[in-house]
Amino acid sequence: MRSEFRVEGSGLRDTRNKKGVSSKERRLAGEVESFEDLLAWKLAFDLAARIYKVTERFPAAERFGLTSQLCRAASSIPANIAEGFGRHTPKDYLRFLIFARGSIAETQSHLRLADTVGLLNNTDLDNLCHLCLQARKTLQGLIRYIRQRAEASGVAEPSAEYPEPSADDSQLSTLNSQPES
């Protein structure tokens, strides 16, 4: 017997199996097999699919303009979540999740423009903006979770080390200080 519930803000669906092991615990153990199990990806995918449907009603003159921009921004959200999941390192995963978060903001901007120029009705705008908000909050929870996991495992950015300047480097400073012609 399984019972499902969301882990609020985590981007994960918490499904406890018969043994009481949650999906979060299975993910930590490397047992989640697909990005499709992530709530953040599901919401982003739903948002992209709905945007494709709504933009079908946009004028043909917008096919290579706002329609294209909106569809590209929206479809890149689940794509980046999936690609990050496939990278298998917390650093890369975070990088792609942050790209996805940026694509949500880009999508919201395009939606506002579509509304301003009269391409969206209020119902569609409200529904899509609500989905953007849900996707962003859930994605932010997933970002927070992956960051905590990376910190707990000791994954950190190495600090850059620069060598002390040597006598041979003295020519470099003169190159930078020559007057412009």
N, C-alpha and C positions, 0 to 999 in steps of 0.2 A: 504494500500500500504506500502511495506517495501523497504528500501534501505539498502544495506550492504556495509560496508567498514571496513578495518582493522584499529585498533588503533595501530600505528607503535610501535613495541617493547613492547606491553603490554601483549601479549599472549592471548588477547581476540579478538574475532570478534565482532565488534560494529554493531549491527543490531538495527536500530531505528524502532520502530513500529509506528502505526498511531498516537499515542499520543506523539511521539518524545522522548520516553524513551529508552535510550541506554542499551545494554546488561551489560555494566559496572555498570550502575545505578541499573539495575535489580539484578545484583550480590550483590551489596551493600545491597539491600533490601531482599536478600535471595531468589530471584525468579529464578535463573539459576538452572535448575533441574539436569543437567548432566555434568560430566567432558568432555563428547563428544562435548560439545559446545566450548571448549577451543581450540584456534588455536594452542597453544603449544602441546596439546595432539594430535591433528590431524596430525601435522608435525612429531611428535615422532612416532605415529602409522604408518604413511606412510614410514618413515625411516626403522622401524622394518620389515614391510612387504616386502619392497624392498630388504633388507638384506637377508631375508629368501629365496627370489627368486634367488638372486645372488649366495648364498652359495649352492644351489642345483647343481651347476656346479662344485663345489669343489670336489676333489678326495675323494673316499670312505675312504681312509686312514685318512682323516682329520675329519671324522664324530664326533669323540670324542675329537678332539683337537681344532684347530682354528675355525672350523665350529660351534661347540658347544659354545665356548667362545664368538664368535661374535654374535651369535643368542641370547644368554642369556643376554649379555650386552645391545644389541639393544632393546630386548623385555622388559627389566626392565625400560627403559625410560618412555614409556607411562603407564606402570603398576604403577610406583611410582607417576606419576602425578595424576592418577586416585585414588590411595590409599590416597594420601594427600588431595585431594578434598573431599574424604569421611570422613575424620577425623573431619571436621567442626570447628577446632580451628586454628587460624593463626599460632601458634607455631608449631603444628604438621604438618600443611600444608607446611610450610616453610621447615621443616626437610625433608619431602619427596621430595619436589622440588629440594632441594640441593642434595639428593641422585640421582635424575634423571640427574642433571647436571654432577655429577661424572660419571654416566653411559654413558653420551655422550662422555666424554673424554676417557673412557675405549673403547668405540666403535671406536673412531677415531684411537686409538693406534692399535687395532686389524686390522683395515682397512689398516693402514700403513704396518703392518707386512704381511698381505695377499698380498699386492702389492709387497713388497720386495721379497717374496718367489715365486712370479709369479702366484698367484692364481686369481688376478684381472686384467682385461684389463683397459687401461687408461680411457675409457669412463665411465665404472662402477665406478672406483675410483673417478673420478671428480664429477659424479652425487651424489654419496653417501657422499662424503666430503662436497659438497655444501648443501645437506640436513642436515648434522650434524651442519654446520654453521648456517643455518636458524633456526633449532630447538634450538640450544644453545642461539642465540640472542633472540628469542621469549620467551624461558624459562626464560632467565635472566630478561626480561621485566616483566614477570609474578611474578618472585621472588621480584623484586623491588616494584611492585604494592602491593603485599601481605604484604611486610615489612612496606610500608607506611601506609597501612590500619591498620596493627597491632599497629603501633606507634600512629596513630590518635585515636585509640580506647583505648589507655592506656595500652595495653598488653605489659608487659615487664618481663624479667627474674627476679625473686626475687634474691636479693643478699644473699649469704650464711652468716649466723651469727655463729660465733664460740664462745663458752663460754670462759671466762677467766680461766686459769688453776687454780685448787685448790690444797690444800695440798695433797689430795688423788691421784692427778695425778703425784706426784713426782716419784712414782715407774715406770711410763712409760718411763721417761727419762733415768732411769738407765738400763732398758731393752735394749734400743737402743744404749747405750754406752758400753756394755760389749764387751770384746775382742773376736775376732773370734777364734774358736778352729781349 
